[in-house]
Amino acid sequence: MILIIDDEEKLRGLLSRIIGLEGFEVVEAGTCKSGLKKIETYPIDIVLCDVKLPDGNGVDLVKEIKVQHPAIEIILMTAYGNIADGVQAIKNGAFDYITKGDDNNKIIPLLNRAIEKVNLSKRINQLEKQVEQKYSFENILGKSKPILAAVDLAKKVAATDTTVLLLGETGTGKEVFAQSIHQASMRKNKPFVAINCSAFSKELLESEMFGHIAGAFTGAAKDKKGLFEEANTGTIFLDEVGEMSLDLQAKLLRVIESGELIKVGESKPKKINVRIIAATNRDLKSEIEKGTFRSDLFYRLSVFQIILPSLRERIADIEILAKHFSSFFAAKTNKQVYTISAEFLETLKNQEWNGNIRELKNVIERSVILTEGNELTIDTLPLDFKKNIDSAEQLSAFDLSSVEKLHIQKVLNYTNGNKTETAKLLNIGLTTLYRKIEEYKIS
């Protein structure tokens, strides 16, 4: 919608008709005060404003509008061209500055360009909101105690600039947590850059992280920014940091301690301001004992540790995750999958899930593809997954402890984790149940 602010009623009416014929919605105002009121009342995208108004100056009005509504584009009109006013108008945030009469034929093309910019800004804002929603803590699925505890810790540290170390098995969602911490921080509108330290050789990883100058090594034809520099003022996520060589660990430590980096082939340091979130599935204390990880770097990275639970520790969340992934992949493959059978869910709950959420997601995706009906059943499970189930059942068929563990898990699932009720149904003491839960590592 376009707002015309001009005290000449006839000119306003003429401009309204011309602009209206181009398909734009138009509202009018004769003063600064009434114009500002229209902006608060209507969804204004563009303001076409006279410089000389009865109660103010259009150049000053630009600044006032931009402070309150930065997305609105403003085109100023004047009866007499004035370079100083034009320069100041652009400095204040005006889209353009035109002379009445001489530039009337430019108004429609100018409005079209302004609306393109407005639409682009709206699209960018929409995408930013989608990213913010996607990586909000509310989108980390699960109601089990281990995942809620991890989310609570992440929320507490997000508001700070503290370095965070995410620990946990592969596939537990470490990057999702890193993104969520970034989105809940003061740096959320700044860059988030992620790098997998296991995906590069030592030489390439150094160049990727810190950048290089032309001629630093064979093939370095031009200067290159490193990811630390790309993440400046924002957050960098160092995934699989335990795979980093000792040489690079020393350079990373220097960056953390000094806030400066040195590009490959350069001697002059560059100041940076980056929050670091690191992650690993390795036991870094064991790596320190082996001499493959620096203890000083470990203590710098692990100022605040969050251990992400494995899927085995959060069996209660499998149903929530399975329903979420089935809905997602059903929409993606244009299938009408509405339900998941109890047998299907029970089978999922009794697996080891060494690949954690990533493995579960993979199994659900293939099950959705294989199903020909509206329900995921045990028959829709991928063949290799069913073979693993059969093999596991054969191996544990005569193992009393495996049978006992499975039975206790089933009763816990039945009582939704109520241990008192579970002990009653099993006809054992509560203390015995707790001992067996710990012995069998049942979540």
C-alpha positions as CSV (number, residue, x, y, z in Angstrom):
1,M,0.0,0.0,0.0
2,I,1.2,3.5,-0.9
3,L,0.8,6.6,1.2
4,I,0.9,10.0,-0.5
5,I,1.7,13.0,1.8
6,D,1.2,16.4,0.2
7,D,-0.7,19.5,1.2
8,E,-1.9,20.2,-2.4
9,E,-5.2,18.3,-2.6
10,K,-5.4,18.4,-6.4
11,L,-1.9,17.0,-6.8
12,R,-2.7,14.3,-4.3
13,G,-5.8,13.3,-6.2
14,L,-4.0,13.2,-9.5
15,L,-1.1,11.1,-8.2
16,S,-3.7,8.8,-6.5
17,R,-5.5,8.2,-9.8
18,I,-2.2,7.6,-11.7
19,I,-0.8,5.2,-9.1
20,G,-4.2,3.5,-8.6
21,L,-4.4,2.7,-12.3
22,E,-1.2,0.7,-11.9
23,G,-2.9,-1.6,-9.4
24,F,-1.5,-0.1,-6.2
25,E,-3.7,0.7,-3.2
26,V,-3.4,4.3,-2.2
27,V,-4.2,6.4,0.9
28,E,-3.6,10.1,1.3
29,A,-2.6,12.6,4.0
30,G,-2.0,16.4,3.9
31,T,0.4,16.8,6.9
32,C,3.2,15.1,8.7
33,K,1.0,14.4,11.7
34,S,-1.8,12.8,9.6
35,G,0.7,10.9,7.5
36,L,2.2,9.3,10.7
37,K,-1.3,8.4,11.8
38,K,-2.0,6.7,8.5
39,I,1.2,4.7,8.8
40,E,0.0,3.4,12.2
41,T,-3.4,2.6,10.8
42,Y,-2.6,1.0,7.4
43,P,0.0,-1.6,6.2
44,I,2.1,1.0,4.3
45,D,4.9,-0.2,2.1
46,I,5.9,3.1,0.3
47,V,5.5,6.7,1.2
48,L,5.5,9.4,-1.5
49,C,6.1,12.6,0.4
50,D,6.4,16.3,-0.4
51,V,9.4,18.1,1.1
52,K,7.5,21.3,2.2
53,L,4.6,20.5,4.5
54,P,2.5,22.7,6.7
55,D,3.7,21.2,10.0
56,G,7.2,20.0,9.1
57,N,9.8,19.1,6.6
58,G,9.7,15.8,4.5
59,V,13.5,15.4,4.9
60,D,13.2,15.2,8.7
61,L,10.1,13.1,8.4
62,V,12.1,10.4,6.5
63,K,14.3,9.9,9.6
64,E,11.3,9.8,11.9
65,I,9.5,7.2,9.8
66,K,12.7,5.1,9.3
67,V,13.3,4.9,13.1
68,Q,9.9,3.5,13.7
69,H,9.3,1.6,10.5
70,P,12.7,0.7,8.8
71,A,11.0,-1.5,6.2
72,I,9.0,1.4,4.7
73,E,10.6,2.9,1.6
74,I,10.2,6.7,1.2
75,I,10.4,8.8,-2.0
76,L,10.6,12.5,-1.5
77,M,9.1,15.1,-3.9
78,T,10.0,18.8,-4.2
79,A,8.8,21.6,-6.3
80,Y,12.4,23.0,-6.4
81,G,15.4,20.7,-6.7
82,N,17.9,21.2,-3.9
83,I,21.1,19.2,-3.8
84,A,21.6,19.7,-0.1
85,D,18.1,18.4,0.7
86,G,18.5,15.5,-1.7
87,V,21.8,14.4,-0.1
88,Q,20.4,14.7,3.4
89,A,17.2,12.8,2.4
90,I,19.3,9.9,1.2
91,K,21.4,10.0,4.3
92,N,18.2,9.9,6.4
93,G,17.2,6.7,4.5
94,A,15.0,7.9,1.6
95,F,14.8,5.6,-1.4
96,D,15.0,8.5,-3.8
97,Y,14.5,12.2,-4.2
98,I,12.7,13.7,-7.3
99,T,11.5,17.0,-8.6
100,K,7.7,17.5,-9.2
101,G,6.7,18.1,-12.8
102,D,10.0,17.3,-14.4
103,D,10.2,13.8,-12.9
104,N,6.4,12.8,-13.1
105,N,7.1,10.2,-15.7
106,K,9.7,8.5,-13.4
107,I,7.2,8.0,-10.5
108,I,5.7,4.6,-11.7
109,P,9.1,3.0,-12.6
110,L,10.4,4.3,-9.3
111,L,7.5,2.9,-7.3
112,N,8.0,-0.5,-9.0
113,R,11.7,-0.5,-8.0
114,A,10.8,0.5,-4.4
115,I,8.2,-2.2,-4.1
116,E,10.7,-4.8,-5.4
117,K,13.0,-3.7,-2.5
118,V,10.1,-3.9,0.0
119,N,9.2,-7.4,-1.2
120,L,12.8,-8.5,-1.0
121,S,13.0,-7.2,2.6
122,K,9.8,-9.0,3.5
123,R,11.1,-12.2,2.0
124,I,14.4,-11.9,4.0
125,N,12.5,-11.3,7.2
126,Q,10.3,-14.3,6.5
127,L,13.3,-16.5,6.0
128,E,15.0,-15.2,9.1
129,K,11.8,-16.0,11.1
130,Q,11.7,-19.5,9.6
131,V,15.3,-20.1,10.6
132,E,14.6,-18.7,14.1
133,Q,11.6,-21.0,14.5
134,K,13.4,-24.0,13.0
135,Y,16.2,-23.7,15.5
136,S,14.3,-22.6,18.5
137,F,14.5,-24.7,21.7
138,E,10.8,-25.4,21.3
139,N,11.6,-27.4,18.2
140,I,13.9,-29.8,20.1
141,L,11.4,-32.7,20.4
142,G,11.2,-34.8,23.6
143,K,9.8,-34.8,27.1
144,S,12.1,-37.3,28.8
145,K,14.2,-36.0,31.7
146,P,17.6,-36.3,30.0
147,I,16.6,-34.2,27.0
148,L,14.8,-31.6,29.1
149,A,17.8,-31.3,31.3
150,A,20.1,-30.8,28.3
151,V,17.7,-28.1,26.9
152,D,17.6,-26.3,30.2
153,L,21.4,-26.1,30.4
154,A,21.5,-24.9,26.8
155,K,18.9,-22.1,27.5
156,K,20.9,-20.9,30.5
157,V,24.2,-20.7,28.6
158,A,22.7,-19.2,25.4
159,A,22.3,-15.7,26.8
160,T,26.0,-15.6,27.6
161,D,29.1,-15.5,25.3
162,T,30.6,-18.5,27.1
163,T,32.3,-21.2,25.0
164,V,30.2,-24.4,24.9
165,L,31.3,-28.0,24.5
166,L,28.6,-30.4,23.3
167,L,29.3,-34.0,24.1
168,G,27.4,-37.1,23.0
169,E,27.3,-40.0,20.6
170,T,27.0,-39.5,16.8
171,G,23.4,-38.6,15.7
172,T,22.3,-37.1,19.0
173,G,21.6,-33.6,17.5
174,K,24.7,-31.6,18.4
175,E,24.4,-29.2,15.5
176,V,20.7,-28.6,16.3
177,F,21.6,-27.7,19.8
178,A,24.4,-25.4,18.5
179,Q,22.0,-23.6,16.2
180,S,19.4,-23.3,19.0
181,I,22.0,-21.8,21.3
182,H,23.0,-19.3,18.6
183,Q,19.4,-18.3,17.9
184,A,18.7,-17.7,21.6
185,S,21.8,-15.5,22.0
186,M,22.5,-11.8,21.5
187,R,24.3,-12.9,18.3
188,K,21.3,-14.4,16.6
189,N,21.2,-11.8,13.8
190,K,24.9,-12.4,13.1
191,P,26.5,-15.3,11.1
192,F,26.3,-18.9,12.2
193,V,29.1,-20.9,10.6
194,A,29.6,-24.6,11.0
195,I,32.5,-26.8,10.0
196,N,33.1,-30.5,10.4
197,C,36.7,-30.9,11.5
198,S,36.8,-34.6,10.3
199,A,35.9,-33.7,6.8
200,F,39.2,-32.1,5.8
201,S,42.9,-33.0,5.7
202,K,45.1,-31.1,8.2
203,E,46.3,-28.6,5.6
204,L,42.8,-28.0,4.1
205,L,41.2,-27.6,7.5
206,E,43.7,-24.9,8.5
207,S,42.9,-23.0,5.3
208,E,39.2,-23.5,5.8
209,M,39.3,-22.3,9.4
210,F,41.7,-19.4,9.2
211,G,41.9,-18.5,5.5
212,H,45.1,-18.0,3.4
213,I,46.8,-15.4,1.2
214,A,47.6,-15.9,-2.5
215,G,50.7,-18.0,-2.9
216,A,50.6,-19.5,0.6
217,F,50.7,-23.0,-0.9
218,T,50.4,-24.7,-4.3
219,G,47.0,-23.9,-5.8
220,A,46.4,-20.8,-3.6
221,A,45.8,-18.4,-6.5
222,K,44.1,-15.7,-4.5
223,D,43.4,-14.6,-0.9
224,K,40.6,-16.5,0.9
225,K,38.6,-15.7,4.0
226,G,38.6,-18.4,6.6
227,L,35.4,-19.5,8.4
228,F,36.5,-17.8,11.6
229,E,36.6,-14.5,9.7
230,E,33.2,-15.3,8.0
231,A,31.7,-15.9,11.5
232,N,33.1,-12.6,12.9
233,T,30.6,-11.1,15.4
234,G,28.6,-14.3,15.2
235,T,29.1,-18.0,16.2
236,I,31.3,-20.7,14.8
237,F,30.4,-24.4,15.4
238,L,33.4,-26.8,15.4
239,D,31.9,-30.2,14.9
240,E,34.1,-33.3,15.6
241,V,36.7,-31.1,17.2
242,G,38.4,-34.2,18.6
243,E,39.6,-35.1,15.1
244,M,41.8,-32.0,14.9
245,S,45.5,-32.4,14.7
246,L,47.8,-31.3,17.5
247,D,49.3,-28.5,15.3
248,L,45.9,-27.1,14.6
249,Q,44.8,-27.4,18.2
250,A,47.6,-25.1,19.1
251,K,46.5,-22.5,16.6
252,L,42.9,-22.8,17.7
253,L,44.0,-22.3,21.3
254,R,45.8,-19.1,20.3
255,V,42.7,-17.8,18.6
256,I,40.6,-18.4,21.7
257,E,43.2,-16.9,24.1
258,S,44.1,-13.8,22.0
259,G,41.0,-13.2,19.9
260,E,43.3,-13.0,16.9
261,L,43.9,-15.2,13.9
262,I,46.7,-15.5,11.4
263,K,45.9,-16.6,7.8
264,V,48.1,-19.3,6.3
265,G,51.1,-17.6,4.7
266,E,50.6,-14.4,6.6
267,S,52.4,-13.0,9.6
268,K,50.1,-10.2,10.6
269,P,47.3,-11.1,13.1
270,K,43.7,-10.1,12.6
271,K,41.3,-9.3,15.5
272,I,38.0,-11.3,15.5
273,N,35.0,-11.5,17.8
274,V,33.5,-15.0,17.6
275,R,31.7,-17.3,20.0
276,I,32.8,-20.9,19.8
277,I,30.6,-23.9,20.2
278,A,32.5,-27.2,19.8
279,A,31.2,-30.8,19.7
280,T,32.7,-34.2,19.7
281,N,31.6,-37.9,20.2
282,R,35.1,-38.7,21.6
283,D,36.1,-39.0,25.2
284,L,38.5,-36.0,25.2
285,K,39.9,-36.8,28.7
286,S,41.0,-40.2,27.3
287,E,42.4,-38.5,24.3
288,I,44.4,-36.2,26.6
289,E,45.9,-39.3,28.3
290,K,46.8,-40.7,24.9
291,G,48.5,-37.5,24.0
292,T,46.2,-36.8,21.0
293,F,44.4,-33.8,22.5
294,R,45.8,-30.8,24.3
295,S,44.6,-30.4,27.9
296,D,44.8,-26.6,27.8
297,L,42.5,-26.6,24.7
298,F,40.1,-28.9,26.4
299,Y,39.7,-26.6,29.4
300,R,39.3,-23.6,27.1
301,L,36.6,-25.4,25.1
302,S,34.8,-27.1,28.1
303,V,34.0,-23.9,30.1
304,F,30.4,-25.1,29.9
305,Q,29.7,-28.7,29.0
306,I,26.4,-30.2,27.8
307,I,26.1,-33.9,27.4
308,L,23.4,-34.9,24.9
309,P,21.6,-38.1,25.8
310,S,21.6,-41.1,23.4
311,L,18.3,-42.3,22.1
312,R,18.7,-45.4,24.4
313,E,18.5,-43.0,27.4
314,R,15.3,-41.3,26.1
315,I,13.1,-44.3,25.1
316,A,10.0,-42.2,26.1
317,D,10.8,-39.8,23.3
318,I,10.8,-42.4,20.5
319,E,7.1,-42.1,19.8
320,I,7.2,-38.3,19.6
321,L,10.1,-38.4,17.2
322,A,8.6,-41.2,15.1
323,K,5.3,-39.4,14.7
324,H,7.2,-36.1,13.8
325,F,9.4,-37.9,11.2
326,S,6.5,-39.9,9.7
327,S,4.5,-36.7,9.2
328,F,7.5,-34.9,7.7
329,F,8.3,-37.7,5.2
330,A,4.7,-38.3,4.4
331,A,4.3,-34.7,3.3
332,K,7.6,-34.9,1.4
333,T,6.6,-38.0,-0.5
334,N,3.0,-37.0,-1.0
335,K,1.7,-40.0,1.0
336,Q,-1.2,-40.1,3.4
337,V,0.3,-41.7,6.5
338,Y,-1.8,-41.0,9.5
339,T,-1.0,-43.5,12.2
340,I,1.8,-45.8,13.5
341,S,0.9,-49.2,14.9
342,A,1.6,-50.1,18.5
343,E,3.8,-53.1,17.4
344,F,5.8,-50.8,15.1
345,L,6.5,-48.4,18.1
346,E,7.3,-51.2,20.5
347,T,9.8,-52.6,18.0
348,L,11.5,-49.2,17.7
349,K,11.6,-48.8,21.5
350,N,13.4,-52.1,21.9
351,Q,16.3,-51.3,19.6
352,E,19.8,-50.2,20.5
353,W,19.9,-47.2,18.2
354,N,23.7,-46.8,17.9
355,G,23.1,-44.2,15.3
356,N,20.6,-42.4,17.6
357,I,18.2,-39.8,16.1
358,R,19.9,-39.9,12.7
359,E,19.3,-43.6,12.5
360,L,15.7,-43.4,13.7
361,K,15.0,-40.7,11.1
362,N,16.5,-42.9,8.4
363,V,14.4,-45.9,9.4
364,I,11.2,-43.8,9.5
365,E,11.9,-42.3,6.1
366,R,12.4,-45.7,4.5
367,S,9.3,-47.1,6.2
368,V,7.1,-44.2,4.8
369,I,8.5,-44.9,1.3
370,L,7.7,-48.7,1.7
371,T,4.2,-48.3,3.1
372,E,1.3,-48.7,0.7
373,G,-1.4,-47.8,3.3
374,N,-2.1,-45.1,5.8
375,E,-0.3,-46.7,8.7
376,L,3.3,-47.6,9.5
377,T,3.3,-51.3,10.6
378,I,6.1,-53.7,11.4
379,D,5.8,-55.0,7.8
380,T,6.9,-51.6,6.5
381,L,10.2,-51.6,8.3
382,P,13.2,-51.8,6.0
383,L,14.4,-55.3,5.3
384,D,17.9,-54.8,6.7
385,F,16.4,-53.3,9.9
386,K,14.2,-56.4,10.3
387,K,17.2,-58.7,9.8
388,N,19.0,-56.9,12.6
389,I,15.9,-57.4,14.8
390,D,15.8,-61.1,14.0
391,S,19.5,-61.6,14.6
392,A,19.3,-59.8,18.0
393,E,16.3,-61.9,19.0
394,Q,18.2,-65.1,18.1
395,L,21.3,-64.1,20.0
396,S,19.3,-63.2,23.2
397,A,16.6,-65.9,23.0
398,F,18.4,-68.1,25.6
399,D,20.0,-65.2,27.5
400,L,18.0,-64.8,30.8
401,S,19.4,-61.2,31.5
402,S,18.3,-60.1,28.0
403,V,14.8,-61.5,28.4
404,E,14.6,-59.8,31.9
405,K,15.8,-56.5,30.6
406,L,13.3,-56.6,27.7
407,H,10.4,-57.4,30.0
408,I,11.3,-54.7,32.5
409,Q,11.6,-52.2,29.6
410,K,8.2,-53.2,28.3
411,V,6.5,-52.8,31.7
412,L,8.2,-49.4,32.1
413,N,6.8,-48.4,28.7
414,Y,3.4,-49.6,29.8
415,T,3.4,-47.5,33.0
416,N,4.9,-44.5,31.2
417,G,8.0,-44.7,33.4
418,N,6.2,-45.0,36.7
419,K,8.7,-47.1,38.7
420,T,6.4,-47.7,41.7
421,E,3.6,-49.1,39.4
422,T,6.2,-51.1,37.4
423,A,7.6,-52.7,40.6
424,K,4.0,-53.7,41.6
425,L,3.3,-55.3,38.2
426,L,6.6,-57.1,38.3
427,N,5.9,-58.2,41.8
428,I,9.4,-57.1,43.0
429,G,10.6,-54.5,45.5
430,L,11.2,-50.9,44.3
431,T,14.8,-51.1,45.5
432,T,15.3,-54.3,43.4
433,L,13.8,-52.5,40.4
434,Y,16.1,-49.6,40.7
435,R,19.1,-52.0,41.0
436,K,18.1,-53.8,37.8
437,I,17.5,-50.6,36.0
438,E,21.0,-49.5,36.8
439,E,22.4,-53.0,36.1
440,Y,20.8,-53.2,32.7
441,K,21.2,-49.5,31.9
442,I,17.5,-49.1,31.2
443,S,16.4,-45.5,30.7
